[in-house]
Amino acid sequence: MAQTSVLKALIKWRDFAARVEDESNHYIMPNHVMFQMASIMPVTRGEFRDSCRSNFNSMMLKYQDDIIMLVK
C-alpha cells in the first residue's frame, strides 16, 4: 500500500517538475526509475543514488532532497 502512495506522489511531483523545468516527464525521471524508487523507498541520499544506479541525471540530482521527502 505504501508503495502505491509513493508512486502516486512521484508521478505528481514529476509532472510538476517537468512543467517548472519545461522538460518532458521522462527526462525528469524515467518510468522504470520511478517504479524502482517506489519499490526501494530511499530515505537517504546514498539510498537514493543506489536506487537510481546508472539512470541518475542532473534533474534527479537537483531535486533529490524533494524526492527523498516525498518518499518519507
Buried (B, 14 or more C-beta within 10 A) or exposed (E): EEEEEBBEBBBEBBEEBBEEEEEEBEBBBBEEBBEBBBEBBBEEEEBBBEBBEEEBEEBBEEBBEEBBEBBE
